[in-house]
């Protein structure tokens, strides 16, 4: 069983998600996305695995989201993708991707759907 966790150690929800994964006996691959940037391809694959619009991958309540005009009616997924490439802090974290699917772990307990039954 493999799980990749898009993780921000400063985020309590991200830390709790990591704790739940480890409690299931899995050591995830931890992707510290704030330390090493996303590639465009990586974000597009992540969006595809989540099966969500780009806006759902973003922290829409963050002031930066509106400052960049990402809340405008004419803003599209391409503009939001570019914004995430430039401002990875806007990622709606944590995100877990595993053999059983992918999810934004808000609340952290959502990760349980990706864990094997023990």
ABEGO torsion letter per residue (X at the ends): XBBBBBBBAABAAAAAAAAAAAAAGBBBBBBBAAABBBBAAAAAAAAAAAGBBAAAABBAABAAAAAAGAABAABBAAAAAAAAAABAAABBOBBBBBAAEBBBBOBAAAAAAABBBX
